[in-house]
Amino acid sequence: MERKHMSAFALYQTLSTDVPPTATKPTRQCSVMVHRVFLLLMQDEECVNGDGDDLDALLTDLAKVNNSRERASKLFQWLINPIPAKSFFRETWEKKPILVQRNNPDYYKGLFSTAEFDRILRQEDVQYGVNLDVTSYNNGKRETHNPAGRALPFTVWDFYGNGCSLRMLNPQAFSSTVWNVLSIFQEEFGSMAGANVYLTPPGTQGFAPHYDDIEAFVVQLEGKKHWRVYNPRTEDEVLPVLSSTNFDQTNIGKPILEVVLEPGDLLYFPRGFIHQGDCLPDAHSLHITISSYQKNSWGDLLQKVVPAALEIAMEEDVEFRQGLPLDYLTYMGVQNSDKDDPRRKKFFSRIECLMKKLATYSPVDAAVDQKARSFLHDCLPPMLTPEELSSSVQGASARWERGQVMDVGAQITTQTRVRVLRAGCARLCSDGEAVNLYYITENSRVYHKEELKSFEIKAEHTDAIEFLIHSYPKFVTVGSFPCESAEDKIALAELLFERGIIHTAERL
């Protein structure tokens, strides 16, 4: 793509100017699959700070919420307000798109901005293809224009000035606010919460029509964007396992929803719903897509359950070890599928019987633990509240001062009150031989930059770990741990404190 040169500063000034008056919007179409919500009609009483105050104020309020699961529920309610979360998960989640139009451009203020985008380019090590994609979609052709190496402002804003869209792939690695929001949301979903930021120049489109394998919450932050959403084309594309390739405009049908999102608006659509967004000529667009539920289906769980169940069944049940009929190749298989042979019915009946019996050998809890370990590896580390920081190992006051070490040797005693840092920050799992505690407090903000963190738990300490996890959000004394001796109780508490898994009710 031919690119003319313009200073990054001049381009950024262009982004920062007031947008022109709103142009005539495309006709908005809606079917029974789409539920429109106008915020001015109602306010949900469960929403925290739901009047759209600055996000920093909202997060400050949420930091005072004692239970991290409750904190996650309140933040999600704020995201989709005024739709009650219970009705959303009952009626909309995985089923249909939903649109929230607020006429409140400040509702998501503070989540992300073009100014933050520019700061990150200048101050952080942003790599093309890893952290940033440069894309375009013209005349039905989708292209990626990533050079090699670091994405520097001069080149990035030059691409933007020539009509390319910019996609920041993991803003949580650079933005503390996005990190905080996603680390809270992951407890609401019980699945990794991710995000991409999209900055699109006026009058352009960066991506071809496609569907994704995630549940998508499109949050409009600046400017305007024209969206079209389409039903899955076939039943096979409902809740797909993988994202689609790019589609031609001619084979996706008519949109079930066509709308222009403005700042403060929200658009949700489930995986499998085809979508495309383009900018109107009079304004750029900045939006962030918050995503979750990738590879988190019943089928994904059964992929772990069934092989393990079959291994157990073959070890314990002679029926699964009995030999196949000597002549089964003569009547089974594709080349014999049209045969009307009674032996085929008997063969299928035996398979059906064994499949039903297989369920009795299914190690479901162990398979769930495998899924949990994957989730914990995906998780962002928690962004600590001021209270959590001051009472955890990360906020310990030990330091070097005036030529010596100060404030070391703070002791945990049996009277110290502790609890796990967050509801889902640690999990006990067994591989059949040893019991390990997996935890997220030492994870990186960069996806899978670190290996999954765990350590082996002594058999006599497993009850104490379970006691701690199930006691949340209550603080319990170290002396109440179900361990044999006071020394064991204190040693376990010290280990968990040093790993950042627990914090104390009062600063040590």
Disulfide bonds with the S-S distance in Angstrom:
none
